[in-house]
Amino acid sequence: LYFAELAQAGVEPAAIDDVRRHGTAVLRLPAAPEAAAYHHADPGTEAGVDARGVPVLRSHAPLRVPGLDWALMAEIDQEEAFAPVRSLRTRIAWIGFAIAAAFLAAAALLARSVTGPVRALAEGAARLGRGDFGARIPVRSSDEIGALAGSFNRMAEDLERTTVSKSELEILAGRLITAQEDERRRVARELHDDITQRMAAVAIEAGIVERLPQSSTAERSAGLARIRQQMADLSNAIHGMSRRLHPALLDDLGLAAAIEAECRATFDRGGPPVELEVHGDPAILPPDVRLAFYRIVQEALRNMRRHAAADSGRIALTVDAAQARLEISDDGRGFDRDGIHWRAGLGLASMEERMRLLGGDFSVQSKPGSGARIVSRAPLDRTA
């Protein structure tokens, strides 16, 4: 093919035979016209056309030898020179496509696993709202969504069997909240008693390996130290998750300690400093009142950190023989509950519902630029 291309380009047959006989084209073929200037030019590489008329990459440099006014020139077909680049580009494109497809598949599976149960709950609620009391939701897990689905099914069965009054609906709502809290308590215990101990064991093992008298380098020792720190950080994160699901402090040390820990955690996450005042003995509070007050404090501190842009806050817990009173205030931006664009969020609604189920009352006072004040009261004499 090479000799055919030379003949087609008009190279003399004698020159072609000479190349064939010696097995090389060096000093056997006429150079490109522009090569005449290469013995005066600086070394370089450029695109051109060889004797066959084929695009090539040409590198040249003058030959600095006394008595010779020559230049060295080397050529390679552009097709051959760029073949590895094109192959690498194609390979990268296929690898990128495979990675993108894998990410899309993983995202689709994750989205389906998360949105599927929620969509089933929404469809079941819609059917129930249309009067289809035979609506049931399959329970495929034992987490909070599964507990909520089970509670929904029990509620649908009750609705199907009898006419539900307002008081019965209130009982069912209370059961839903109780089921959610029971599930949170179970998950929190599992995280606290199992996973964190395993992570601590890994951190201890990493420390032992680090101190072993081996001929290890300083980099290996530093890597093991980083592994231990990462395990410790993971353990702290799981402790935080356990506290958010259901604080062990609430059961072990009481409401005041749990609220104080939540205030510190809010400040550590970038929230404002919150002052806590306790009057009376919170230990006499029933478990449902302690849990309701803690959840109200938790939601209020979350709103204070995310939305209020407050510089400081204050929590006052007062307990006497007749009632328990919880007051939460901040100096943040506040809000206008009477504004046409204002809508109550789930946080305030859950606070109010918790107090209503306890037979207490709940009030919110706020103005734009004047902060917010939340007051919750729970009666302690349930027979009254």
C-alpha positions as CSV (number, residue, x, y, z in Angstrom):
1,L,0.0,0.0,0.0
2,Y,2.9,2.4,0.8
3,F,4.6,1.9,-2.5
4,A,1.2,2.2,-4.3
5,E,0.6,5.5,-2.6
6,L,4.1,6.7,-3.7
7,A,3.4,5.8,-7.3
8,Q,0.0,7.4,-7.2
9,A,1.6,10.6,-5.9
10,G,3.9,10.7,-8.9
11,V,7.2,9.6,-7.3
12,E,9.7,8.4,-9.9
13,P,9.8,4.6,-10.2
14,A,13.6,4.6,-9.7
15,A,13.2,6.3,-6.3
16,I,10.5,3.8,-5.3
17,D,12.7,0.8,-6.3
18,D,15.5,2.4,-4.3
19,V,13.3,2.6,-1.2
20,R,12.1,-1.0,-1.7
21,R,15.7,-2.3,-2.2
22,H,17.1,-0.6,0.9
23,G,14.0,-1.0,3.1
24,T,13.9,2.6,4.2
25,A,12.9,6.0,2.9
26,V,15.7,7.9,4.7
27,L,17.7,9.9,2.1
28,R,15.7,8.0,-0.6
29,L,12.7,10.3,-1.3
30,P,12.5,14.0,-2.1
31,A,11.6,16.1,1.0
32,A,8.7,18.5,1.2
33,P,9.2,21.9,-0.4
34,E,9.1,23.6,2.9
35,A,11.9,21.5,4.2
36,A,14.4,23.8,2.4
37,A,14.0,26.3,5.3
38,Y,14.4,23.8,8.1
39,H,18.2,24.1,8.3
40,H,17.8,27.7,9.3
41,A,14.7,27.3,11.6
42,D,14.5,26.4,15.2
43,P,13.5,22.8,16.1
44,G,9.7,22.2,16.1
45,T,6.8,20.1,15.1
46,E,4.1,21.0,12.6
47,A,1.4,19.4,10.4
48,G,2.1,18.9,6.8
49,V,1.8,16.6,3.8
50,D,4.4,14.0,2.8
51,A,5.5,12.7,-0.6
52,R,2.4,10.5,-0.8
53,G,0.1,13.4,-0.2
54,V,-0.9,12.0,3.2
55,P,-1.4,14.3,6.2
56,V,1.5,13.8,8.6
57,L,3.1,15.3,11.8
58,R,6.6,16.5,10.9
59,S,9.3,17.2,13.5
60,H,12.5,19.0,12.3
61,A,15.8,20.4,13.7
62,P,18.9,21.8,12.1
63,L,22.0,19.6,12.0
64,R,24.8,21.6,13.6
65,V,27.9,19.9,12.0
66,P,30.7,22.0,10.4
67,G,30.7,21.7,6.7
68,L,27.1,20.5,6.5
69,D,24.1,22.7,6.0
70,W,21.5,19.9,6.7
71,A,18.3,19.5,8.7
72,L,16.9,16.4,10.3
73,M,13.2,15.7,9.6
74,A,10.9,12.9,10.9
75,E,7.3,12.2,9.8
76,I,4.5,10.1,11.1
77,D,1.0,9.8,9.7
78,Q,-1.6,11.9,11.6
79,E,-3.9,8.9,11.6
80,E,-1.3,6.8,13.3
81,A,-0.2,9.5,15.7
82,F,-3.7,10.3,16.9
83,A,-5.0,6.8,17.1
84,P,-4.2,6.3,20.8
85,V,-5.8,9.6,21.7
86,R,-9.0,8.6,19.8
87,S,-8.9,5.2,21.5
88,L,-8.5,6.8,24.9
89,R,-11.3,9.3,24.2
90,T,-13.6,6.5,23.2
91,R,-12.7,4.4,26.3
92,I,-13.3,7.4,28.6
93,A,-16.7,8.1,27.0
94,W,-17.8,4.4,27.5
95,I,-16.5,4.4,31.1
96,G,-18.3,7.7,31.8
97,F,-21.5,6.3,30.3
98,A,-21.2,3.1,32.4
99,I,-20.6,5.2,35.6
100,A,-23.5,7.5,34.8
101,A,-25.8,4.5,34.1
102,A,-24.7,2.9,37.4
103,F,-25.4,6.1,39.3
104,L,-28.8,6.5,37.6
105,A,-29.7,3.0,38.5
106,A,-28.7,3.4,42.1
107,A,-30.5,6.7,42.4
108,A,-33.7,5.1,40.9
109,L,-33.5,2.2,43.3
110,L,-32.9,4.6,46.3
111,A,-35.7,6.9,45.2
112,R,-38.1,4.0,44.8
113,S,-37.2,2.6,48.2
114,V,-37.8,6.0,49.8
115,T,-40.8,7.3,47.9
116,G,-42.6,4.0,47.4
117,P,-43.8,3.7,51.0
118,V,-44.6,7.4,51.2
119,R,-46.6,7.2,48.0
120,A,-48.5,4.2,49.2
121,L,-49.4,6.0,52.4
122,A,-50.6,9.0,50.4
123,E,-52.7,6.8,48.1
124,G,-54.2,5.0,51.1
125,A,-55.0,8.3,52.8
126,A,-56.7,9.5,49.6
127,R,-58.8,6.4,49.3
128,L,-59.7,6.7,52.9
129,G,-60.7,10.3,52.3
130,R,-63.0,9.2,49.5
131,G,-64.8,6.8,51.9
132,D,-63.0,3.6,50.9
133,F,-62.6,2.2,54.3
134,G,-61.2,-1.1,52.9
135,A,-58.0,0.6,51.9
136,R,-55.0,-1.2,53.3
137,I,-51.2,-0.5,53.1
138,P,-48.7,-3.4,52.9
139,V,-46.3,-3.3,55.8
140,R,-42.9,-4.2,54.4
141,S,-40.6,-2.9,57.1
142,S,-40.3,-2.5,60.8
143,D,-39.1,1.1,60.8
144,E,-41.2,4.3,61.5
145,I,-42.8,4.1,58.0
146,G,-43.8,0.5,58.8
147,A,-45.2,1.4,62.2
148,L,-47.1,4.2,60.6
149,A,-48.5,1.9,57.9
150,G,-49.6,-0.6,60.6
151,S,-51.3,2.2,62.6
152,F,-53.0,3.4,59.4
153,N,-54.3,-0.1,58.7
154,R,-55.7,-0.4,62.2
155,M,-57.3,2.9,61.9
156,A,-58.9,1.9,58.6
157,E,-60.2,-1.3,60.2
158,D,-61.8,0.7,63.0
159,L,-63.3,3.1,60.5
160,E,-64.7,0.2,58.5
161,R,-66.2,-1.5,61.6
162,T,-67.9,1.4,63.2
163,T,-68.8,5.1,62.9
164,V,-65.9,7.1,64.3
165,S,-66.6,10.0,66.6
166,K,-64.4,13.0,67.2
167,S,-63.1,11.5,70.5
168,E,-62.3,8.2,68.8
169,L,-60.3,10.1,66.2
170,E,-58.4,11.8,68.9
171,I,-57.5,8.5,70.5
172,L,-56.3,7.1,67.1
173,A,-54.2,10.2,66.6
174,G,-52.7,9.7,70.0
175,R,-52.0,6.1,69.1
176,L,-50.2,7.2,66.0
177,I,-47.9,9.5,68.0
178,T,-47.4,6.7,70.6
179,A,-46.4,4.2,67.9
180,Q,-44.0,6.6,66.4
181,E,-42.3,7.3,69.8
182,D,-42.1,3.6,70.6
183,E,-40.4,3.0,67.3
184,R,-38.0,5.9,67.9
185,R,-37.2,4.5,71.3
186,R,-36.5,1.0,69.9
187,V,-34.2,2.3,67.1
188,A,-32.4,4.6,69.5
189,R,-31.7,1.7,71.9
190,E,-30.3,-0.4,69.0
191,L,-28.1,2.4,67.8
192,H,-26.8,3.2,71.3
193,D,-26.3,-0.4,72.6
194,D,-25.1,-2.1,69.4
195,I,-23.6,0.0,66.7
196,T,-21.7,2.5,68.8
197,Q,-20.1,-0.3,70.8
198,R,-19.0,-1.9,67.6
199,M,-17.5,1.4,66.4
200,A,-15.8,1.9,69.8
201,A,-14.3,-1.6,69.5
202,V,-13.0,-0.8,66.0
203,A,-11.4,2.4,67.4
204,I,-9.7,0.4,70.2
205,E,-8.4,-2.2,67.8
206,A,-7.0,0.6,65.6
207,G,-5.2,2.0,68.6
208,I,-3.7,-1.4,69.4
209,V,-2.5,-1.9,65.9
210,E,-0.9,1.5,65.9
211,R,1.1,0.6,69.0
212,L,2.3,-2.8,67.7
213,P,6.1,-3.0,67.5
214,Q,6.3,-3.6,63.7
215,S,8.6,-2.1,61.2
216,S,5.9,0.2,59.9
217,T,6.4,3.6,58.4
218,A,5.3,6.9,59.9
219,E,2.7,7.2,57.2
220,R,1.1,3.9,58.2
221,S,1.0,5.0,61.8
222,A,-0.6,8.3,60.8
223,G,-3.2,6.4,58.7
224,L,-4.2,4.2,61.6
225,A,-4.5,7.3,63.8
226,R,-6.8,8.8,61.2
227,I,-8.9,5.6,61.1
228,R,-9.3,5.8,64.9
229,Q,-10.4,9.4,64.7
230,Q,-12.9,8.6,61.9
231,M,-14.4,5.8,63.9
232,A,-14.7,8.1,66.9
233,D,-16.4,10.7,64.8
234,L,-18.8,8.1,63.5
235,S,-19.6,7.0,67.0
236,N,-20.4,10.6,68.0
237,A,-22.6,11.0,65.0
238,I,-24.5,7.9,65.8
239,H,-24.9,9.1,69.4
240,G,-26.4,12.3,68.0
241,M,-28.8,10.3,65.9
242,S,-29.8,8.3,68.9
243,R,-30.5,11.4,70.9
244,R,-32.6,12.9,68.1
245,L,-34.7,9.8,67.8
246,H,-35.3,9.3,71.5
247,P,-32.9,10.8,74.1
248,A,-31.6,8.3,76.6
249,L,-31.1,11.3,79.0
250,L,-34.9,11.8,79.1
251,D,-35.4,8.3,80.6
252,D,-32.1,8.1,82.6
253,L,-31.6,11.7,84.0
254,G,-34.9,13.4,83.5
255,L,-36.4,16.2,81.5
256,A,-34.2,19.1,82.7
257,A,-31.0,17.2,81.7
258,A,-32.4,16.3,78.3
259,I,-33.4,19.9,77.6
260,E,-30.0,21.2,78.7
261,A,-28.3,18.6,76.4
262,E,-30.5,19.7,73.5
263,C,-29.7,23.4,74.1
264,R,-25.9,22.5,74.0
265,A,-26.4,20.5,70.8
266,T,-28.2,23.3,69.2
267,F,-25.4,25.7,70.0
268,D,-22.8,23.3,68.7
269,R,-24.7,23.1,65.4
270,G,-24.6,26.8,65.0
271,G,-27.7,27.9,66.8
272,P,-28.0,30.7,69.4
273,P,-27.1,30.3,73.1
274,V,-30.2,29.3,75.1
275,E,-30.7,29.9,78.8
276,L,-32.6,27.3,80.8
277,E,-34.5,28.0,84.0
278,V,-36.1,25.2,86.0
279,H,-38.5,25.9,88.9
280,G,-40.0,23.0,90.8
281,D,-39.2,19.3,90.4
282,P,-39.6,17.9,86.9
283,A,-39.2,14.4,88.2
284,I,-42.8,14.3,89.2
285,L,-44.0,14.8,85.6
286,P,-45.6,11.7,84.0
287,P,-43.7,10.2,81.1
288,D,-46.1,11.4,78.5
289,V,-45.8,15.0,79.7
290,R,-42.0,14.8,79.8
291,L,-41.9,13.4,76.3
292,A,-44.3,16.1,75.0
293,F,-42.3,18.9,76.5
294,Y,-39.1,17.5,75.2
295,R,-40.4,17.3,71.7
296,I,-41.8,20.8,71.9
297,V,-38.4,22.1,73.0
298,Q,-36.7,20.1,70.3
299,E,-38.9,21.5,67.5
300,A,-38.7,25.1,68.9
301,L,-34.9,25.0,69.0
302,R,-34.8,23.6,65.5
303,N,-37.0,26.5,64.3
304,M,-34.9,28.9,66.3
305,R,-31.7,27.8,64.5
306,R,-33.1,27.4,61.0
307,H,-35.7,30.2,60.6
308,A,-35.6,32.7,63.5
309,A,-32.0,34.0,63.1
310,A,-32.0,34.6,66.8
311,D,-29.0,35.8,68.9
312,S,-30.3,34.2,72.1
313,G,-33.1,32.2,73.5
314,R,-34.7,31.3,76.8
315,I,-36.5,28.3,78.2
316,A,-38.4,28.3,81.5
317,L,-39.8,25.1,82.9
318,T,-42.1,25.5,86.0
319,V,-43.6,22.5,87.8
320,D,-46.1,22.6,90.7
321,A,-48.7,20.3,92.0
322,A,-51.4,21.5,89.6
323,Q,-49.7,21.9,86.3
324,A,-46.5,22.0,84.4
325,R,-45.7,25.1,82.3
326,L,-43.1,25.4,79.5
327,E,-42.2,28.8,78.0
328,I,-39.8,29.2,75.1
329,S,-38.8,32.6,73.7
330,D,-36.2,34.1,71.4
331,D,-35.2,37.5,70.0
332,G,-35.3,36.4,66.3
333,R,-37.0,37.8,63.3
334,G,-40.5,36.5,64.3
335,F,-43.5,36.1,62.0
336,D,-47.0,37.4,61.5
337,R,-49.6,34.7,62.1
338,D,-52.3,37.0,60.7
339,G,-50.5,37.6,57.4
340,I,-52.2,36.4,54.3
341,H,-49.2,34.4,53.2
342,W,-48.5,32.8,56.5
343,R,-49.2,29.1,56.9
344,A,-48.6,27.0,60.0
345,G,-46.0,24.3,59.5
346,L,-46.0,20.8,60.8
347,G,-43.8,21.8,63.7
348,L,-46.3,24.1,65.3
349,A,-49.1,21.8,64.5
350,S,-47.4,18.8,66.2
351,M,-46.7,21.0,69.3
352,E,-50.3,22.0,69.5
353,E,-51.6,18.4,69.0
354,R,-49.3,17.0,71.7
355,M,-50.6,19.5,74.2
356,R,-54.2,18.8,73.1
357,L,-53.8,15.1,73.7
358,L,-52.6,15.9,77.2
359,G,-55.6,18.0,77.9
360,G,-53.4,21.1,78.1
361,D,-53.2,24.3,76.1
362,F,-50.7,25.8,73.7
363,S,-50.2,29.4,72.5
364,V,-47.8,31.2,70.2
365,Q,-47.1,34.9,70.3
366,S,-44.9,36.5,67.7
367,K,-44.5,39.7,65.6
368,P,-42.1,40.5,62.8
369,G,-38.9,41.7,64.3
370,S,-39.9,41.0,67.9
371,G,-39.0,37.3,68.2
372,A,-41.4,34.6,69.2
373,R,-42.9,33.2,72.5
374,I,-44.4,29.7,72.9
375,V,-46.2,28.7,76.1
376,S,-47.4,25.2,76.8
377,R,-49.4,24.1,79.9
378,A,-50.2,20.6,80.9
379,P,-52.5,19.7,83.9
380,L,-51.0,17.2,86.4
381,D,-54.3,16.4,88.0
382,R,-55.8,14.2,85.3
383,T,-59.0,13.5,87.2
384,A,-60.0,17.1,87.4
